[in-house]
Amino acid sequence: MQDREVLRSLGPGAFEYAYISSMAVAPAVRRRGLAQALLLAAQQQALLWSQHHLLLHVYDDNLPAVKLYLKHGFKQIAADPSW
C-alpha cells in the first residue's frame, strides 16, 4: 500500500508497506496460539514480498490483541479520535 499519510509516519525512505486488513480468531479457540501463528504467517509473507513495513489497525480496547502486536515488535503510529 502507498497511503501518503501513513508513509510519512513511517519515516524517510518508506515508499510502500504491507497491510493486514483483517485478523480474527473464533472465541471458542482463543488462547491456543492461533493469533500468534496468523501474525507470524503475515510477517513471513511480507518478507517474501520484500516488504519492510507491516501495518494493521486494532481497537485500543482490544488489550489481548494490542499486547500480541507489541510483543511482536509493532508500534503505534497513529490513533483514531475518541468518539
N, C-alpha and C positions, 0 to 999 in steps of 0.2 A: 504494500500500500504506500501511498505517497501524499498523505494529507499534510499540507504545509505547516499548519499549526502544530501538529504532532511532531513533525520533523524538527521544527525549531526547538522544541523541548528536549529533543534527543541530543542536540548539540551540533557543532560544526562537523561536516563530513558525512552526516547521515542523509542519505538520499532515498531510502526506502526501508520498509520494515514488514515483517510477517505479523499477522494478527489472528489471535484465537477468537473466533466470532461467537462460540458458544461451547460451554463445557458443563456437563451435569452428571451427577450420579444419583440413581434412584435411592430414595430413603431406605428401602429395605436392605440395601447392600453397602451402605456407607460405613466408614471406619474400617475398611478392609484393604486400603491402599490403591483403590481404583483411580481416584482423582490424581494421586501422585503418578501412577502409571500413564494416565492420559496426558498429564503435563509433560512428563519425560518424553513421551512419543512426539508431542508437538515440538518440543525443543530439538529433538533429533531431526524431525522433518525440516525445521527452519534451517538447521545446519546443512542438510542435504541441498537445500535451495540457496545456500550461501548467504543466508540472512543473518546479520549480526545483531539485529534488534527483534525481539518478540514481544508484542504488546497484547493487552486484553483489558476489558472493563470488568470491574467487580463492585458490587454494592458494599459500602464501607461497614454496614451492619452484618455482613456475612463473615463473621470472625473466623470460622474454620477455613474458609477459602482464602481470606486475607493472610492468615498465618501460613498456609501452604505456599502461597506465592512468595511471601517474604523469605521463607525458608529456602526457596529455590532461586533466590537472588533477584527477584523482581523488586522494583522500586516504584513508589507512587510519583507520577509526574504531573498529575492533574486531579482535580476533584470536581464533581458536579456540585452545583449550588444546592444548599439545603432548601427544600420546599416547605 
